[in-house]
């Protein structure tokens, strides 16, 4: 059980470089006009629920309150499951990534006569008004010295392009909360309900399996309730773990702490100071970090 939990964690973290490579290839296809759509009629409610489940672990770790007022009835619209999965996964990933501890993230679905609007919001430091439109530009990153942006500026640009291929639109807003210093940042995605805006080729393809994988409920159970074997070692060597990704650092620590004494550093500067003061037997370090 413990081995399976660790393999699942490795699997999903190893998919990050692959996801970036796929985004770059998709982005190139969009630029050249060769990103095909294979649309089918799907329930957008259950689709969002499935993707949202991928963020249960980070919500639990950061004590984020997730507000998903799931509609009781299915809401069928036409879209490409694989491509729209990339859009929603990217927007939700940003929301949970930048939400502070004990914050909140919300997902709202509104139905109009001709369209469906999906709004993903979270409380976070406000985004400058002049940068809201630029968020969807290629390789744009907001200049914020107080918050490290580890993205590549591709995801939102690709998301917007995919939405526009569906003849939909998206925009971002950032407004200060009443009687609070926090801001609410929202990304709104509007999709048309019918299928007349898609051509015959886009409609003729059979529904495809999603190429982007999300943890199943069983996998999430293993990740949330890992079982560990007890190891007893009379003399424990010391390992200094220097890693700014909290989830990865926690995973490595959990994997090694029964055999080794683990010291932790969240950035390069702290890691250097701990290395010179503690002189560990081994240092495991990320390559690029602040400090």
C-alpha positions, -999 to 999 in steps of 0.1 A, spaced: 0 0 0 28 24 9 47 15 -23 16 22 -44 12 56 -27 48 65 -34 45 54 -71 14 75 -76 32 106 -62 62 99 -84 39 94 -114 21 127 -110 52 148 -103 71 132 -132 42 143 -155 51 180 -150 79 181 -176 58 161 -200 29 185 -194 51 214 -203 64 197 -234 28 189 -245 18 225 -238 46 238 -260 36 214 -289 -1 224 -285 9 260 -285 28 256 -317 -2 238 -332 -25 267 -322 -1 292 -337 1 274 -370 -37 266 -370 -32 228 -368 -47 220 -334 -77 198 -342 -108 196 -320 -128 164 -315 -159 176 -299 -187 155 -283 -216 162 -259 -205 160 -223 -218 169 -189 -197 199 -179 -207 194 -142 -193 159 -138 -163 169 -160 -153 197 -135 -160 174 -105 -135 148 -119 -107 174 -125 -114 192 -92 -108 159 -73 -71 161 -84 -66 190 -60 -80 174 -29 -45 167 -15 -32 203 -20 -64 217 -5 -60 195 25 -23 203 29 -28 241 27 -61 241 46 -79 256 16 -117 257 17 -130 246 -17 -164 260 -26 -180 240 -54 -217 245 -55 -223 215 -78 -255 217 -97 -279 188 -91 -287 182 -127 -263 174 -156 -255 203 -179 -247 190 -214 -227 211 -238 -203 203 -267 -165 205 -262 -133 186 -268 -127 167 -235 -89 165 -239 -84 202 -248 -110 215 -223 -94 194 -196 -62 213 -202 -80 246 -198 -98 237 -165 -68 219 -150 -46 249 -157 -70 274 -142 -76 253 -111 -39 246 -107 -32 283 -107 -60 289 -82 -48 263 -57 -11 272 -63 -15 309 -54 -41 306 -27 -25 312 7 -28 288 35 -63 289 51 -76 306 20 -104 296 -3 -110 287 -39 -145 285 -55 -160 271 -87 -193 284 -100 -212 273 -131 -240 296 -144 -263 287 -173 -277 313 -197 -300 307 -226 -272 303 -251 -241 297 -230 -225 283 -199 -201 304 -177 -175 287 -155 -160 310 -129 -129 299 -109 -120 323 -81 -96 324 -52 -83 349 -26 -48 361 -34 -28 392 -36 -44 415 -62 -33 416 -98 -26 450 -113 -54 462 -136 -29 468 -164 -18 432 -162 -52 415 -163 -52 414 -201 -15 405 -203 -21 374 -182 -31 356 -215 -1 369 -235 26 344 -245 52 339 -218 39 368 -196 47 366 -159 36 392 -134 66 409 -118 61 403 -81 92 403 -59 73 390 -29 59 359 -47 79 335 -67 62 327 -100 74 293 -112 53 291 -143 64 295 -179 38 319 -191 23 293 -215 -6 278 -197 -30 308 -197 -21 317 -233 -28 281 -244 -61 280 -224 -73 312 -241 -65 298 -275 -83 265 -268 -114 284 -255 -114 306 -287 -112 275 -308 -144 265 -291 -158 299 -301 -159 309 -265 -142 336 -245 -124 342 -212 -114 371 -191 -98 377 -157 -108 401 -129 -92 411 -95 -113 430 -70 -107 439 -34 -129 422 -8 -152 444 13 -137 452 47 -107 430 39 -72 434 26 -75 403 4 -84 404 -33 -107 380 -52 -91 370 -85 -115 353 -109 -111 336 -143 -143 334 -163 -148 309 -192 -179 312 -215 -188 283 -237 -217 281 -262 -244 255 -255 -251 243 -290 -229 227 -317 -237 247 -348 -204 266 -344 -183 234 -350 -177 220 -384 -184 185 -396 -148 173 -391 -148 184 -355 -181 167 -349 -174 135 -368 -145 123 -346 -154 98 -319 -150 109 -283 -114 104 -273 -99 93 -240 -83 121 -221 -45 122 -226 -41 142 -194 -45 118 -164 -60 128 -131 -59 108 -99 -87 84 -94 -107 83 -61 -88 51 -52 -54 68 -59 -65 98 -39 -73 75 -10 -38 60 -11 -22 95 -13 -43 108 16 -40 77 38 -6 62 32 5 33 53 42 32 64 64 4 74 84 8 106 122 8 102 145 7 131 181 19 127 205 23 156 226 50 139 209 73 115 228 93 90 217 129 84 203 141 51 197 178 44 167 182 20 167 215 1 135 218 -19 111 247 -23 82 226 -34 64 218 -2 46 187 -15 77 171 -30 97 179 1 71 163 23 70 132 1 108 128 2 109 133 39 82 108 45 101 83 23 134 86 42 126 97 78 124 62 92 159 55 81 176 89 82 176 120 103 161 146 79 169 184 80 147 206 58 153 239 39 128 257 18 152 277 -3 188 279 -14 200 304 11 186 286 41 200 254 27 235 268 25 233 281 61 221 247 74 248 228 53 276 249 69 263 247 104 250 211 105 274 194 81 250 166 70 261 133 56 242 140 24 225 169 7 195 164 -17 189 197 -34 167 211 -61 186 229 -89 168 262 -92 155 280 -61 151 315 -47 182 325 -27 
